[in-house]
Amino acid sequence: MRTWTGSTSGPWRSSGSTPGSAPPRSAPATGTLRGVRISTGAGPARAELDAAEDPPVLLVLTHGAGGGTDSADVLAARQAGLDLGAAVARVVQPYRVRGARAPGSAARQDEAWLELIGKLRRRFPGVPLVQGGRSNGARVACRTARAASALAVLALAFPLHPPGRPDRSRAAELAEAGTDVLVVNGANDPFGIPEAAGAIRVVVLPGAAHALAGQGGAIRRVVGSWLAELLLALGAGPRKPRLAPTRGWPSGAVG
């Protein structure tokens, strides 16, 4: 694939704020569920779910190692999904919910991710899954894509290697996804920039570093264009955004 360089012109139980998430907002929009609890073997995860009516795709996003789901790049990707009528879940993983800053065992992290993905997908049967996240979250999404039967993976600020250690490449994790991957990295990212290969498409944003600060508009456009391509390939196409009513949805936590 190509490397693009250059800028682009309810009834579920809700809880309070948790590590890695913003404080609850007042009067959320109908169809948006805040602080949804999802049980896993590694402890509870939490999600903010924008539930669309008859969504063409379920977009599940997560954070970096010590961050939260309100980073500018994750929010921009969320909006790109909403623009196309997708259902979007932003997930705070179990280790962040319990207050840890490091994810620990990759195997355990991936296992918990697959559990919560399975439970989210049961709310949207038959809807194609696109999963992704920023930095460490992008690694998780790539590693688990096959097992999750993901249609595609969005990798924001994929950390190709630790800063100053190009010999410790994580390129194999990108290849492990086994499906279409969109990588969006900053040109000045000290964690390196992956190369486009096979189904891996890479967009490099000039002047941006690992945080992708100030790139919300560009990310929204790039991700939106990519998602629209995926939907057209499925024969679905973008849909007019319609928030799903929460009446009649099962009460309590997910799982």
C-alpha positions, 0 to 999 in steps of 0.5 A: 500500500501507499505511504501518505506524507503531508497534512490532509486538507441509559439502562446500563449501569454508569459509574463515576470517573476512573483512572484514564478517563475524564470526569462524567459529563452532565446531560450526555446525548441520547445514545451515549452511555458513560462509564459502562462496566465490562467484566474481564478475568483481569478485572473490570474495564470501562467504556464510553459507548456512542451507540448508533442505530443500524451502524455499518461498523463497530469502532472500538478504540483504546488508550496508550500505556499510561493515558486515557481515552480523551486524548485528542487523536482518539477523540478525532478517530471517534468523531470520524466514526460517528461521521459515518454512522458507526457505533463507537466504544472508547475502552479504558482497559482493566489495568488503568481502571485499577490505577496502574500505569503499565499494562504488565503482561502482554498475554494477559492484556490481550486476553482481557481485550478479547473478552471485552471485545466479545462482550461489546460485539454481542451488543452489535451482532453481525456488525463488522469490527474495526479496533484500534488505539494509540501507542500501546493500545495500537499494539494490542489491537494489532496483536489481537486482530486475528482472534477478534476477527477484526475487519481492520485495525487503526494504529495511532502513534504506533511505537515501532521501537523504544526511543533510541533502540531501533534494534528492538523493532515491533514491526512484527506486531503490525504484520500479525494483524493479518488484515488492513491496518492504517498507521497514523504517526508523527514525522518527529516521533522518537518511537519511530515510523513503521513502513508501509507494506502489504495491507499496512498503510502509513500516514505521516503527519509533518511536524507531529511527535508521538502525542500527535498534538494539534493533529485532530483535524488531520486525523479525523479526515484521514481516518474518515476517508479510510473508514469510508473506503472500508465500508465501500469495499463491504458494499455498506457505504457511510450512513447518516448518523442516528443515535440509538435510543436506550429504551429496552436495552439490558440493564446492569454492567456488560458481562 
